[in-house]
Amino acid sequence: MSANSNNNHNQIKGILNSLSANICLLDENGVIEQVNDSWLNFAKRNNGDLKKNGQGINYLSVCYKAVENGCESASFFIDGLCSVMNNERDYFEFEYPCHSPDVERWFICRVTPYYETIYTSLKRKVVVAHEDITKRKQAEKWLESLYKNSSDGVIQVDNENKVIDINEKFHELFGYCIYEIKWKNIFDVLKIDIANKEQTSHGETNITAEITCYSKTDKPVDVLLKIIPVQIKEELVGNYVIFNDITERKKKEEEIRYLSIHDSLTSLYNRAYLEKELTRLDVKTQLPISIIIADVNGLKLINDTYGHQVGDRALKRVADALRKACRKEDIISRWGGDEFVILLPKTNKQAANQIAERIREVSENIVKKSIKVNFAVGTATKENIDKPFKEIFKEAEDSMYKNKLVEDSSVRNDIISILLGTLKENSGETEEHAKRMRDLCYEFGKALGLDEDELCRLSLLATMHDIGKVIISSDILKKRGPLTEKEWHLIKKHPEVGKRIALNSNNLCHIAEEINSHHERWDGDGYPNGLKGEEIPLLARILLIVDAYDAMTHGRTYKKPVSQQTALSEIKRCAGTQFDPGLVEVFLKIMTR
């Protein structure tokens, strides 16, 4: 070997040894001329016999033996190797597994012609390089698993955003199979419209955006869209497009947003929203702007009588009435409790008053538990931009309160009359019964030396003492058999309900405690508070005796009447336990005169 030839050989060997791939040089017949250190080290690590695959060995023969031993990939490799050696192609690449019982490995083999024979011979020398790609294949396998099993919809697209592949989750989200959309532009398929989508064709950056896509059935699907460019040697070859379904999150966000500006009971706007609108609309272009304040008359009495559930249902009816009376552009809000505020942009005073009148009219049709619900309404209009909204609001509020002072007492009295009528209808008690109670109470009170004011209170108590029974159905009040525990519990609530009703009326509030105490017993075993002896108001003690006497002598649906003598004997027997013994003594004298 000449000095130059020796130098070339050493240069080639140095170059080969600098490479990490397992490399050998084959002559025109497939005989190994040179191998690098990586080739030798690989053979040693895997118990290879260098005499079988080292320098001077025919590499094609080694491959043919692998075919004989059942290695399917070896046959394909031989064809590719020979095609380069025979000058049929200039490059061959082939990925293949090389597994052992303990280790899973992958290699890529590349075959290229040796430069000395590229153009000078029909039969060419070649360079065979085997590169370990196990880590890459493991990463690809992991990514493939992640891709296929991802909880997000993931697709692969080319550099024109045409679909190459989709995962199962994408199919679940949008209903498309791969054969339906392969090689179609994904933006067109899902009707995606994002401002910077042109960037996806240039690989400029990762893109993240919350958008709405449309499924195969045209159903909107809210997603967090991520577009990740795939580049090879700084050239964009495609994108991964990830669709994270945020429909439920967006739905919850919308629910939260809705609840933040709406009243949860009536679904009208809430006070916070209206205050923002007051600020937003306080501009010259919205003038004139009017405000209506509407307050529900008698709602507290409904709540106190029938409970807040009935009161809440009444408020819902009120909200429906306001929607009916107002225009689409009007902003209706529940300001708080039983007060509502309506904001009327670009509305003069005359138009506002017309809407206020419609509100009064529709409220006449609101009936809950036989009680009419109506409004006290006030209006005000802002015509000068320099006038603070606070002053306009106060004008409307003052107007409403003036109307309420006029109407409220009348409304409450009307409600009391309606409740009393309902009670008579439910219980079957007649006007004769009420008259007997008033007359006997008056006579009893006179005998006790009560003054005229107290006699008037006693007469009113005789009429109104059972007003709390309006909460009890006629089925229970007229029941002939014994009451259940639940029914009895309801009956025992009526004194407290009656007290609450009385406190809501200027005409009844002065007998509220007597109404609450008319089922208390002298011995403390009564209800609702277990008052004892003279803790019980005097008028309530008087009423208890008169009511018991009338019940016994005239009967009830559940009990036949008894004679006067029997009734008086029973009252005398219960003196000191159920009844005030001193009052019983006076009552007996009156009744036996």
Summary of the structure (lengths in Angstrom):
residues: 593
radius of gyration: 48.4
end to end distance: 158.7
largest distance: 159.8
contacts: 1807
relative contact order: 0.05
helix: 51%
strand: 20%
